[in-house]
């Protein structure tokens, strides 16, 4: 399990009806969902558009779609989690849409569990592990992998977002 000392505290969130966690070291901020972003024509279904975060153009992605889960309607609980991900050695800011954000969950090494081969509802390679909480197990996401690989439902197709600098996907 790839959980370093600095990755034991997780921001918990809801996607569909399940709880997930993202390492707090990856989270920059949490924002209310705003429809003021700019749509990108002909973009992949998981890319909702781009928006401005303190002068930076930040892509906005739907975590449900990235994980191969059905998209959910936005509500007053919908949030955008600004995360830093490692994309081929470069740090990239992305906005990840979650159905709701809850609280922080601190876990020790002994409480972390390897994900089972089946039954988690998402591809196993997207998980760092499982962590117990009062509401049951939280699926701990490898957010770098989730946001830099093609969505679970489109595997095998060429990724069209985000593009790696200097990479020509047509050749």
C-alpha positions, 0 to 999 in steps of 0.5 A: 500500500502506498500510504506515506506518513504525510498521506494519513489524513484524508478529506472525505467526500461523497460520490453517488452514495459511497464515501471516498477520501483524498489525501489532504496533502493533495487538496488546495481548497474546497469551493462551492460548485459554480456554473460560471466556468467556460465549457470546452467544445468537443471535450471528453464527457468527464471534462466539464470546462475550465474556470479561473482560480486566482489567475490560473485556468483550471480544468474542471472534471467530474469525479463520478465520470472519471471513476466510471460512475453515473453522473449526478445532478448538482445540488447545494451540497456539490463542491469543487475540490482544487487538487494538485496532481502529478502529471508526468512529473509536472504539478497540475491544478485540477478542479474535481467535482464531488457530490458532497464534502464531509470532514477530515479522517485521520487514519493510522497504519494499522487501520488501513486495509488493502482493497479487495480484488472486487466489490469496491465499485471502481477500478482497484488501481484507483485505490490506495486502500480502505479506511474505517470510519463511523459510516463504514469503510472509506475508499481512499483514492489515488487522486493522481491516478484517477485524474491523469488516466483515461476515465474508467469507462473509456479505457483503451481510447486515447486520453484527450485531457489533460494533454501532456506538454509536447505530446502529439496524441495523433501519432 
